Amino acid sequence: MSKNLTRRHFVSTVSAGTAGMSLSARSGFGSTVRSESVDQELALLGGKPVRTKSFPSWPVIAENDRKSWKQVLESKNWFRSNGHYVTEFEESWARRLGARFVVATSSGTSALYTSLFALDIGPGDEVIVPPYTFVATINVVLLHHALPVLVDSDRETSQIDANKIEAAITDRTRCILPVHLGGNVAEMDKILEISQKYKLSILEDACQAHLAEWRGKKAGTVGDLGCFSFQASKNLNSGEGGAIASNNAELMKVCSSFHNAGRGYSLAADGKLVRKRNTTFSYERNGDNRRMTEFQGSLLLEQLTRLEEQARTRERNAQYLTRRLNEIPGIIPARQYEGCTRNAYHLYMLRYDRSHFANLPRSRFLEALRAEGIPGSGGYRPLNKEPFLKHTLESRAFRSIYSAKQLAELEERNHCPENDKLCSEAVWFGQSKLLGPQSDMDDIAAAIRKIQKHAAVLVKAG
């Protein structure tokens, strides 16, 4: 946290444990917060909202983006093999991550799928995954006809509970796939220790964790392979797109080959991976088309020029917001592990304890927040209870690979009670809400305090 923030002290007239509360006219964080905004009737019941202006829009577009995109358009070299933007982005992203190699892909899902291929994951294998993640993390395991073994969540961080991984390992386990959800980082010390003990690969899903760090090392470069997404909502964005990062040349040869229809790659004298000569219609392995276009590459190069500045703004606002929200009973910001030396804040995540809000349901809390001008989300649903998983495991392909006993046991192993609780408590704010002035954070805190003060009235109103 910046020095000027640590010198400030929050002064509150809130009595601990009470739902009805008033806000002092001036907080010790240096921002003026009008107590009348908290005292007024809820917007959901006809009152004046705390906020009427919009939060910063996303993506941010500047002249450099327009110029670069137009250059690609007019060059007619839209395919990466005919252009240079994707290659330049791979080199730039590798430098930013401190990684030896980066291969750009068409999406984060493509990056994960390609990486599992490189790790030789297939039928009969088990992959350790978290239950609290975007569905792609589990879909890519299923697409390789391997079994996703879900390890319960740590509710305090919203990450996989690394202390429960070892109990989930069997002689069929081949890989641990931690997700650095929301830009926070999973407990990588413990995960590395377990992987070394059982000789398991680590594939990091860093799709939401651009520039996040574990003990000063960039997320996505701690394990064997790391994957990133550049989908429209992401902190680094080209609409769709992804990348794989690694320091392992052999794995990255396979990733490069697979994502480009199985063409061969070799390590050049300068240490770069290059396609082998005279291999236009020669293929070393089965592969797929997971390539990034020059349009995506050019956008990413330009968006990359603003990434660090935007990341610092998110960090400052998130740290300030956390201090504000820590003063509100029943609002619990996500904790970071000690080893997480930088949070990318793709999401600002917290848990909502309805017992401090007159037992107001979370859905009604979120509705009231939106009415006050603060859009929020309830986050992910329990993936182990979604129909896609049951349908896939009951498919002809999976029934031909795995016994009925194995599939039945997997359902029981994938029971995640802590994640069920997390899914019922979570509240998210997207990263663009952290890109504005500090006063935006005051609005978020004021809206939550207002709802808390009038929660009983809202419950009574139904």
N, C-alpha and C positions, 0 to 999 in steps of 0.2 A: 504494500500500500504506500502511496506517495506520502512524503513527509508532511505536506500541508494538511493532508487528511488526518494523520495520526495526531496532530496537534489540536484537533478539534474534539470537543466533548459534547455528547448529546445530553440535553436537559429535557426531561419529560415529566409531565404531571400524572403519568399513568400509574395507577396502583396495580401491582402484579396480581394476576389472577382474575381481574374484573374485565367483563366484556365491554361495558360502557366506559368510554374514555374520552378525554379532550386532549387536544394537541396544543402545546405552548405556541405563543405567537411567533417565537423565533427559536429554531433549533440550533444546537451547538455546532451543526455541520456548516453553518455559514449561509444558509438559505432561508429566506422568509417563507413561512408556511401559514396561511390564514386559517385560524381555528374555525372560522365560520364555514369553510368548505366542508369540514368534518361534521359540524353541527347541523347543517342543512339536511332537508329531507332527501332520501335516496332518489337518484335519477330514475331508477326502475319504478318508483312509486309516484313519479311526477315532478320530482325536484330538479334542481339545476345540477348538471354533471360537473365533476371536478375538472374535467378537461374536455375542450371542444375542438382543439386543433389536432391534426394528424401527427403520428410519429414519423420519423424519416422513412422515406420509401426505399425500396430495394429492387433491383441493383442500382448502384450509383453509376451514372453514365457521364463521361466527359469527352472532350474533343479528341483526346488521344485514342479513345475506343472507336469513335466514328472514322477517324483517319485510317487506322490500322485495318479495320474491317473492310473499308472501301478499297484499300490496296489489294487485299486478298481477292475481293470481288473482281476488280478490273484486271488482275494478273491472269485470271482464269486457271490458276494453279490451286484448285480447291482441295485436291487429294494430297495427303502428306508426303508421298514419295516424290511429288513434283514441286513441292514447296520447301519452306525452311522454318516456318513459324512453330510448328509442333516440336521440331528438333530443338529449336532455341528455347522453347518453354521447358522441355525436359531438362535441358542443361541448367536453366535458371532455377527451376524448382529443386533440382538436386543440390545446387549450391546453397539455396536457402535452407534446406533441410540438413545439410551436412552429410548427404548420402552420396555414395559412389555412383549409383545408377538410378535413373527414373525412366519408366516406360509409360507414356500417356495412352489412355484407353478411352473408349466411347462413353463410359459411365463408371461410377463407383462400383456398381454391381459387376460390370465387366472386369474391373480390377480384381475384385474378390474372387470371381469365378476363375479367372486366368491364374491367380496365385495358388488356388487350391489344386489346379491342374499341375502347376510346377512342383508342388509339394507331393504329388502323386497320391492324392486322396481319391478314393474310389469305393466301389461296393465292398461291404464288409467292415469298413472303417468307421470309427466314431470321432466326432469333433466336438470339443467342449465349447459351448456358446452361452452367452447371457440370454435371459428371457426378455430383458428390457432393451429393445433395439428396434431399428427399422427391419421390416420383414426380409429385406435382401440378405441380411447376415445369415439367416437360416435357409432361405431359398437356395443360395449358392451351394450349400452343403447337400441339400436334397437333390439338386440338379446333377451332382456328381454321384448320386445314389449311395451316399454315405448317411450315417445317422447323426442328427444333431442332438447332443446331450446337453440339456439346459441345466445350468448351475444357478442357484437362486441369487437374487439381488441383495446388495447392501443398501438398505433404504436410506441411510444417512448420506450416501454419495451418489446413488442411482447407478452405480457401476456393478459389475459382476463381483460377487463375494469371493475373493481369492482364497479365503480360508476354507471354503467348501469345495474347492476344485479337486483336491487330492482324493476325497471320498468318492468322486464320480469317475475316477480313472479305472479302466479295465485293460485287459490284454489287447483289446481292439482299438484303444484310444491312440490316435496318431497326431493330433494337433489341438492346440488351444487357440481359440479365436476371441480374444478380448476386444471389447468395443469401448473406445474413449468417448462415451456418450456426452453430447452437448458441449464438447470441448474440454471437459474435465478428463482426467487420466485414470485408468484402472491401476490397481496396486501391482505395478510391474515387478517390484523386487520379489514378491512372493510368487508371481507367475513365472519369472525367470528361474527361481529356485526349483519349482516343481518341474518345469520343462527339462532342466538339466538332470534332475534326479531320475526322471522316467524317460529321458531321451525323446522328448516330444518337440515338434515344430511349433513356433509361435507365429501366427499371422495376425497382425494388428489391424483392426478396423478403425482407422483414423479418419473416416469419411467426414466427421464433424469436428475434427481437431486440428485444423490448419494452424501451425506455429505453436501449438501446445507443447509442453515439455515435461519430461520426467527426469529429475535430477540434472537439469541443464541440457538434456539430449532431446531432440525433437521427437514427438510422438510419431510413430510410423517408422522409426529407425532403430527401435530398441530390440525388436524381435527379428525373425528371419526375413520377413517381408512385411511391408506396411502399405495400406490402401487408402486412397483419398477420393472424395467425390467433389465434383464441381457443378453439381445440379443447382437449379435456379435459386434455392434458398440458402445455399452454402456461403460461407464467408469469402471464399474465392470461387467465382461463378462464371460459367460460360453457357448456362442453360442446361446442358448435359455435359458430361465429361468425367474422367477419372484418371488416376495415376497409381502406379506401383513403385515403391521405393525400396532399395536394398543395397547392402554392401557385398552381397554374395553374387559373384559373376556367373556361376553355373546356374543358379536359380533364375537369374535375369536373362540368360540366354534362352532358357525355356519360355519364360514369359514373353520375350520379344518374338520368338518364333510362333508361339501359339496364337498371339493376338494378331498376327499377320499371316494367317492361313497355313501355318506350319513351315514357312520358309526358314532357311538356316541363318544363324547369326554366329559371329565369332568376335573375339576380343582383339581389337586393333593394337598396334604398337603404342598408340597414345593413351591406351586404357579405356577407350570407348567401345561400346557394342555396335557393330556394323553388320549390315546384311551381307552375306557371302556373295561374291561375284558370280555371274553366270548362273543365277538360280531363279530366273524369271518364272519358269514353270517347273522348278524342282523343289521338292518338299521333304523335310527331314522327319516330320511327325504329323499326326492329325492336328488340326488347328481350327481357328475360327476367325471371323472378321470382327475384331474389337478395336479397330483403329479410331483415333481422333482425327477430325478434319482440320484443315488449315484455318477455317473460320474460328473454331474453338480455340485453337492454339494462339491465334493473334489476340483474341479477347482476353485470354488468360495472361498473356504477357503484359498487356496494358493494365488489367485489373491488379496484377501483382505489384505494380508501382505504388498502389495505395494500401496494400494489405497491412503492412506494419503500422502505419498511422492509424488505420481503423481499429486494429487489434488493441493498440494502446488506449484508444478512446473507450472501447468496450470494457477493458480492464478497469480503468478509472471509475467508470459509471457503475460497473458491477460491484466493485469494492465499496463504493459509497452506498449503493442500494442495499447491500448486505448489512451494513451497519445500521441503516434505517430500519430494515425489516427485523433485525434481531431484537429490536425493542418492542415488537408487536407479539403478544402471546398468541400461540397457535400458528404462527408463520415460521417455518423452519427452512432457511436456505440450505441448499445442498453443500455438504462438507467436502473439502479436498483432502486427499491423503498427503502426508508430510512430504512424500517424494514428488508431488506435483508442483513443479517450480513455475509453471505457467499454465493458466487456463485460457483456452481460446474463446470461451463463451459464445459458442454457436447458439446455445440456449441458456437462458437464466432459469435455473430449476429450483423449485422449492416444494415443500410439503405443506398441505393445508390440514390443520387439526380442527375439525368442525366443533369439537367440544368447547372451544374458546369463542365460538361464533353462534352461541345459542342453538347449537346442533343444526345449523343451516347446511343443507346438502351442498356438496362441492359444485354440482351443476348449477345450482341457484346462485352460489357465490360467483362463479364465472359469468353468469348472466348479468349479475349486478355490476361486476367489474366492467363488462363491455358497455353497459349503460352509462357508467361514469367516464367513458372514453378511454378505457384501458383494456384492449383486447388481449385475452390470454387463452391458453389451451390446457386441456386436461391430460395431454401426453398420450403415451402408448397404452393399448389394451394388452392383457396377458396373452402373449403369442402362443403359449402352450395350450390355450383354450380356443384358439381360432380354428375354424373348420378346415383351412387349407392343409394343416399338418395332419389331421386325421385322414382326410381324403388322399393325401399323398402316400401315407404309410399303408393305406388299404389298397393302393393301386396294384395292378398286375405285376409291374416291374419290381416293386418292393417286396411283394409276397413271394416272388420267385427267388429273391436274394436272401431274405431273412425268414426265419421260422416264426410261426405264430407266437411262440413263447417269447422270442426276442422282442417282437413288436409290442406285445402286451407288457413286458417288463419296462420297455422304454417309456410307455405312458405313465407308469408309476414313478420311474426315475425322474421324469420331467415335471413332477409336482413341485411348485415354487410358491410356498405360502407367503414369504416376505415380499415377493414380487406382486402377489395379488394385493397386498396392503398398499404397496407403493403405487400401483396403478389406480387405486381408489383415492389416493391423497395428493398425487402430483399436480402441480400447476407450472406451466411453462410460459416464459416470455421470449419471443424470437429475438435473434441477434440485432436486428435493425432498430429495436427499441432502445438499444444501448449506444446508438450512434449520435444521439442528440445532446443537448446541454444537460448539465446536472439537474436543472429544474424539472426535467422530464422524470427523473427518479423520485423527486419530491411528489410529483403528481401520482405516481404509482403507490407510494407509501400512504399519501393522504387518502386515496380512494379505498385502500384496504382498511385503514383506520375508520373511515366513514361507514363502510359496510359493517365492520365489527361493532361500532357504536349502535347501529340501528338494526343489527341482525335479528333481535327478538321481534321487532316490528315486522320485518320481512318474513320471518317464519310464520307469524300470525296471519299475515296477508295471504299466505299460501303461494 
